[in-house]
Amino acid sequence: MLGGPGGVASVVRVVHESETCFGYGLYEVRSERVVHGTEYWTTAGAEAPPAWRQQWTE
């Protein structure tokens, strides 16, 4: 988790049985409370990486 004035970002890996999911979240914080958040989730292996990025994948 990374934080700064007014915001926090997190990266999450969830393993459940044989499935692995990854999440990335951006959150706006005011007065020590989360007031807005956006999350992006994907399942490991759900999408093939684009050709330009294949050299950095397993």
DSSP file (Angstrom, degrees, kcal/mol; ACC not computed):
  #  RESIDUE AA STRUCTURE BP1 BP2  ACC     N-H-->O    O-->H-N    N-H-->O    O-->H-N    TCO  KAPPA ALPHA  PHI   PSI    X-CA   Y-CA   Z-CA
    1    1 A M              0   0    0      0, 0.0     2,-0.4     0, 0.0     9,-0.2   0.000 360.0 360.0 360.0 135.9    0.0    0.0    0.0
    2    2 A L  E     -A    9   0A   0      7,-2.9     7,-3.2     2,-0.0     2,-0.3  -0.957 360.0-178.0-121.6 141.5    1.3    3.5   -0.9
    3    3 A G  E     +A    8   0A   0     -2,-0.4     5,-0.2     5,-0.2     7,-0.0  -0.948  10.9 159.1-139.5 160.4   -0.1    6.7    0.5
    4    4 A G  E >   -A    7   0A   0      3,-2.6     3,-1.6    -2,-0.3     2,-0.5  -0.871  59.3 -35.0-157.9-172.2    0.3   10.4    0.2
    5    5 A P  T 3  S-     0   0    0      0, 0.0     3,-0.1     0, 0.0    -2,-0.0  -0.415 128.2  -9.8 -60.2 110.7   -1.6   13.6    0.9
    6    6 A G  T 3  S+     0   0    0     -2,-0.5    23,-1.7     1,-0.1     2,-0.3   0.510 123.8  69.1  83.8   4.9   -5.2   12.8    0.0
    7    7 A G  E <   -AB   4  28A   0     -3,-1.6    -3,-2.6    21,-0.3     2,-0.3  -1.000  48.6-166.5-158.0 157.2   -4.7    9.4   -1.6
    8    8 A V  E     -AB   3  27A   0     19,-2.3    19,-3.1    -2,-0.3     2,-0.4  -0.994   7.6-163.4-140.2 143.4   -3.8    5.8   -1.2
    9    9 A A  E     -AB   2  26A   0     -7,-3.2    -7,-2.9    -2,-0.3     2,-0.3  -0.969  10.7-173.7-125.1 145.5   -3.0    3.1   -3.8
   10   10 A S  E     - B   0  25A   0     15,-2.2    15,-2.6    -2,-0.4     2,-0.4  -0.985  16.2-157.4-139.0 151.1   -3.0   -0.7   -3.2
   11   11 A V  E     - B   0  24A   0     -2,-0.3     2,-0.4    13,-0.2    13,-0.2  -0.999  21.0-172.7-125.2 129.6   -2.0   -3.8   -5.1
   12   12 A V  E     - B   0  23A   0     11,-3.0    11,-2.8    -2,-0.4     2,-0.4  -0.959  16.7-164.4-129.6 139.5   -3.6   -7.1   -4.0
   13   13 A R  E     - B   0  22A   0     -2,-0.4     2,-0.5     9,-0.2     9,-0.2  -0.994  12.0-169.6-120.5 126.2   -3.1  -10.7   -4.9
   14   14 A V  E     - B   0  21A   0      7,-2.8     7,-2.9    -2,-0.4     2,-0.5  -0.969   3.3-167.6-118.9 123.4   -5.9  -13.1   -3.9
   15   15 A V  E     + B   0  20A   0     -2,-0.5     2,-0.4     5,-0.2     5,-0.2  -0.952  11.3 171.6-110.9 122.7   -5.4  -16.9   -4.2
   16   16 A H  E >   - B   0  19A   0      3,-2.8     3,-2.5    -2,-0.5     2,-0.3  -0.957  62.1 -53.1-134.8 115.6   -8.5  -19.1   -3.8
   17   17 A E  T 3  S-     0   0    0     -2,-0.4     0, 0.0     1,-0.3     0, 0.0  -0.399 123.4 -18.0  53.8-115.6   -8.3  -22.8   -4.5
   18   18 A S  T 3  S+     0   0    0     -2,-0.3     2,-0.4    -3,-0.1    -1,-0.3   0.327 120.9  88.9-102.1   8.7   -6.8  -23.0   -8.0
   19   19 A E  E <   -B   16   0A   0     -3,-2.5    -3,-2.8    24,-0.0     2,-0.4  -0.880  53.8-164.2-112.9 138.2   -7.5  -19.4   -9.1
   20   20 A T  E     -B   15   0A   0     -2,-0.4    24,-3.2    -5,-0.2     2,-0.3  -0.981   9.7-173.8-119.4 129.4   -5.3  -16.3   -8.6
   21   21 A C  E     -BC  14  43A   0     -7,-2.9    -7,-2.8    -2,-0.4     2,-0.4  -0.898   9.1-153.0-120.6 151.4   -6.7  -12.8   -9.0
   22   22 A F  E     -BC  13  42A   0     20,-2.7    20,-2.1    -2,-0.3     2,-0.4  -0.968  10.6-171.1-124.5 140.2   -4.9   -9.4   -8.9
   23   23 A G  E     -BC  12  41A   0    -11,-2.8   -11,-3.0    -2,-0.4     2,-0.4  -0.971   9.6-167.6-131.7 148.0   -6.4   -6.1   -7.9
   24   24 A Y  E     -BC  11  40A   0     16,-2.2    16,-2.5    -2,-0.4     2,-0.4  -0.998  15.4-172.1-132.4 127.5   -5.2   -2.5   -8.1
   25   25 A G  E     -BC  10  39A   0    -15,-2.6   -15,-2.2    -2,-0.4     2,-0.4  -0.955  16.6-164.6-128.8 144.1   -7.0    0.3   -6.2
   26   26 A L  E     -BC   9  38A   0     12,-2.6    12,-2.5    -2,-0.4     2,-0.4  -0.995  19.1-174.6-122.2 127.7   -6.8    4.0   -6.1
   27   27 A Y  E     -BC   8  37A   0    -19,-3.1   -19,-2.3    -2,-0.4     2,-0.5  -0.971  21.0-141.8-131.3 139.0   -8.6    5.8   -3.2
   28   28 A E  E     -BC   7  36A   0      8,-2.9     7,-2.8    -2,-0.4     8,-1.2  -0.844  23.5-160.9 -96.2 132.4   -9.2    9.4   -2.2
   29   29 A V  E     + C   0  34A   0    -23,-1.7     2,-0.4    -2,-0.5     5,-0.2  -0.949  15.0 173.4-121.4 132.7   -8.9   10.1    1.5
   30   30 A R  E >  S- C   0  33A   0      3,-2.7     3,-1.5    -2,-0.4    -2,-0.0  -0.998  74.0  -5.7-135.4 133.0  -10.3   13.0    3.5
   31   31 A S  T 3  S-     0   0    0     -2,-0.4    -1,-0.1     1,-0.3     3,-0.1   0.885 129.9 -56.5  51.8  43.3  -10.3   13.4    7.2
   32   32 A E  T 3  S+     0   0    0      1,-0.2     2,-0.4    -3,-0.0    -1,-0.3   0.690 117.6 108.0  64.0  22.5   -8.9    9.8    7.6
   33   33 A R  E <  S-C   30   0A   0     -3,-1.5    -3,-2.7     0, 0.0     2,-0.5  -0.980  74.3-117.3-128.9 143.0  -11.8    8.3    5.6
   34   34 A V  E     +C   29   0A   0     -2,-0.4    -5,-0.2    -5,-0.2     3,-0.1  -0.676  34.5 172.0 -75.9 122.3  -12.0    6.9    2.1
   35   35 A V  E     +     0   0A   0     -7,-2.8     2,-0.3    -2,-0.5    -6,-0.2   0.580  64.9  13.1-108.6 -15.6  -14.4    9.0    0.2
   36   36 A H  E     +C   28   0A   0     -8,-1.2    -8,-2.9     2,-0.0    -1,-0.3  -0.968  63.9 179.6-158.8 143.9  -13.9    7.6   -3.3
   37   37 A G  E     -C   27   0A   0     -2,-0.3     2,-0.4   -10,-0.2   -10,-0.2  -0.999  13.3-165.2-149.4 148.7  -12.3    4.5   -4.8
   38   38 A T  E     -C   26   0A   0    -12,-2.5   -12,-2.6    -2,-0.3     2,-0.4  -0.998  15.4-171.8-131.6 128.5  -11.7    2.9   -8.1
   39   39 A E  E     -C   25   0A   0     -2,-0.4     2,-0.4   -14,-0.2   -14,-0.2  -0.938  10.6-161.8-123.7 145.3  -10.5   -0.8   -8.4
   40   40 A Y  E     -C   24   0A   0    -16,-2.5   -16,-2.2    -2,-0.4     2,-0.3  -0.994  15.2-175.1-123.7 130.2   -9.4   -2.8  -11.3
   41   41 A W  E     +C   23   0A   0     -2,-0.4     2,-0.3   -18,-0.2   -18,-0.2  -0.938   8.0 169.6-128.1 147.9   -9.4   -6.7  -11.1
   42   42 A T  E     -C   22   0A   0    -20,-2.1   -20,-2.7    -2,-0.3     2,-0.4  -0.981  31.6-119.1-148.9 158.2   -8.2   -9.5  -13.3
   43   43 A T  E >   -C   21   0A   0     -2,-0.3     3,-2.4   -22,-0.2     4,-0.3  -0.844  43.5-100.2 -97.5 135.1   -7.7  -13.2  -13.1
   44   44 A A  T 3  S+     0   0    0    -24,-3.2   -24,-0.2    -2,-0.4    -1,-0.0  -0.310 108.5  10.2 -55.8 129.0   -4.2  -14.5  -13.7
   45   45 A G  T 3  S+     0   0    0      2,-0.2    -1,-0.3     1,-0.0     3,-0.1   0.510  90.7 121.9  80.1   5.1   -3.9  -15.8  -17.2
   46   46 A A  S <  S+     0   0    0     -3,-2.4     2,-0.4     1,-0.2    -2,-0.1   0.833  77.2  28.7 -69.8 -31.5   -7.3  -14.4  -18.3
   47   47 A E  S    S-     0   0    0     -4,-0.3    -2,-0.2     0, 0.0    -1,-0.2  -0.989  82.6-121.2-132.4 138.7   -5.8  -12.3  -21.1
   48   48 A A        -     0   0    0     -2,-0.4     3,-0.1     1,-0.1     6,-0.0  -0.562  38.5-111.4 -73.1 139.1   -2.7  -12.8  -23.2
   49   49 A P        -     0   0    0      0, 0.0     5,-0.1     0, 0.0    -1,-0.1  -0.369  38.0 -96.2 -68.8 152.0   -0.2   -9.9  -22.9
   50   50 A P    >>  -     0   0    0      0, 0.0     3,-1.8     0, 0.0     4,-0.8  -0.286  39.0-105.4 -63.5 156.8    0.4   -7.7  -25.9
   51   51 A A  G >4 S+     0   0    0      1,-0.3     3,-0.9     2,-0.2     4,-0.4   0.844 118.5  58.5 -54.4 -40.0    3.3   -8.7  -28.1
   52   52 A W  G 34 S+     0   0    0      1,-0.2    -1,-0.3     2,-0.1     3,-0.1   0.713 112.6  40.7 -65.9 -19.4    5.5   -5.7  -26.8
   53   53 A R  G X4 S+     0   0    0     -3,-1.8     3,-1.8     1,-0.1    -1,-0.2   0.457  84.7  96.3-108.0  -2.5    5.2   -7.0  -23.2
   54   54 A Q  G X< S+     0   0    0     -3,-0.9     3,-1.6    -4,-0.8    -1,-0.1   0.796  73.8  66.6 -61.2 -29.7    5.5  -10.7  -23.7
   55   55 A Q  G 3  S+     0   0    0     -4,-0.4    -1,-0.3     1,-0.3    -2,-0.1   0.708 102.1  49.0 -66.3 -17.4    9.3  -10.7  -22.8
   56   56 A W  G <  S+     0   0    0     -3,-1.8     2,-0.3     2,-0.0    -1,-0.3   0.251  99.7  83.5-104.0  11.5    8.4   -9.7  -19.2
   57   57 A T    <         0   0    0     -3,-1.6    -3,-0.0    -4,-0.1     0, 0.0  -0.738 360.0 360.0-113.5 162.1    5.8  -12.3  -18.6
   58   58 A E              0   0    0     -2,-0.3    -1,-0.1     0, 0.0    -4,-0.1   0.401 360.0 360.0 -98.1 360.0    5.9  -15.9  -17.5
